[in-house]
Amino acid sequence: MSKPHGRGHVEGLPDWDRCAVMGVVNVTPDSFSDGGRWFDTTAAVKHGLDLVAQGADLVDVGGESTRPGATRVDEAEELRRVIPVVRGLASEGVTVSVDTMRARVAEQALAAGALLVNDVSGGLADPAMIPVVAEAGAPFVVMHWRGFSEDMNSLAVYEDVVGEVLAELRVRLDAVVEGGIAPERIVVDPGLGFAKNAEHDLALVAHMRELRALGYPVLVAASRKRFLGRVLAAPGATPPPARERDAATAAVSAIAAHEGAWAVRVHEVRATADAVRVARAVEGAVSPPRPARAGADPQHPHPNPEGAR
C-alpha cells in the first residue's frame, strides 16, 4: 500500500479535519515542566479528562521523563505509573497514546486501551518494540533520536540539521516498515529538543514541508521546550521557566498546523486548541464574490465602454 501524503490519516485512529491536539499527561516526579503534578493515578486521570474538555483530541500518557540528563526508571515502576492511567482514560472513551521506549510497557498499555505508541527512540531503545507494535497492528510514532537523555546534549552536532535529520529518519522509517509496521499506521516526529539546540529546533520548524515530504503524517512536539525559552529571553537574560512558554507553544502550534502537521503535542491545551482551529478556518476561507455595482448589467459589467464621464 502506498504511503499517506499531506496532513494524512493514521489508520487505527480517528480522522480529524484539522491538525489534532495531543495533550500530555506526565505520570512522573521529574518531568521538565510539570513533574510531580500528576504523579497520583487519580490526579493523572482527572488531568487527562480536563485536557479533553479543553480541546485535546488524544492524550499521551508517559511514565518516564525524557528531559535532557534524566536517568531511566526501571520497567516495573514505569508499568506501575502508566497502566492504571491508560486504563482509566480509555474507560472514559479517551483516545490514548502511550509515551514509552519499552516494548512491554507498550504491549500492556495497548491491552489496557491505548491506541497509539509514541516511542521517542523510534524503536531503537528496545529491539522488541517493533515486533510488539507490528503484532498488535497499532499506529506508531517514529521520532528522530540519537541517544538516551543522559547523553543527548553531547549528540547535538550537525553540519546540516535538516538534511541529516531527514536522512536519519528515512533510515529509521525503512527499518520500521521492514519490521512489519504498516506504512499507513506510521507518524513521523522530528524530535525537537532531542539532541538538538535552539538553532536546530528552529530550523526544523522552518522546514516543515521537507518533513512532510517524507510522505507520513507529522507530529510536532515543541511544547515548553528550551528553544522557546531561548527565543523569549532577551540577549544574556535567563529564559523564562517552562510553564511561562505556553503562548510561544501556541504560536508554534499555529505554524505547524498551517504547514500541514498531523498533530501537535502540548502540555497546555486550550490556547493550542484555539490556534489549530483558527489555522483550519483560514485554510477553509473562500474569498466572497465581489458585489455588482448598482445599476450594472451583469451581461455588460462596464456600462460606459467608451469611457464617457
Salt bridges, closest charged atoms under 4 A:
ASP15 OD1 - HIS9 ND1 3.58
ASP30 OD2 - ARG67 NH2 3.85
ASP50 OD2 - LYS46 NZ 3.00
ASP57 OD1 - ARG18 NH2 2.89
ASP60 OD2 - ARG265 NE 2.77
GLU64 OE2 - ARG72 NE 2.76
GLU64 OE1 - ARG102 NH1 3.92
GLU75 OE2 - ARG104 NH1 2.94
GLU77 OE2 - ARG80 NH2 2.83
GLU77 OE2 - ARG81 NE 2.84
GLU78 OE1 - ARG102 NH1 2.68
ASP99 OD2 - ARG265 NH2 3.21
GLU164 OE1 - ARG146 NH2 3.42
GLU168 OE1 - HIS144 NE2 2.66
GLU168 OE2 - ARG146 NH2 2.70
ASP246 OD1 - ARG224 NE 2.79
GLU259 OE1 - ARG209 NE 2.74
GLU283 OE2 - ARG7 NH2 3.25
GLU283 OE1 - ARG280 NH1 3.94
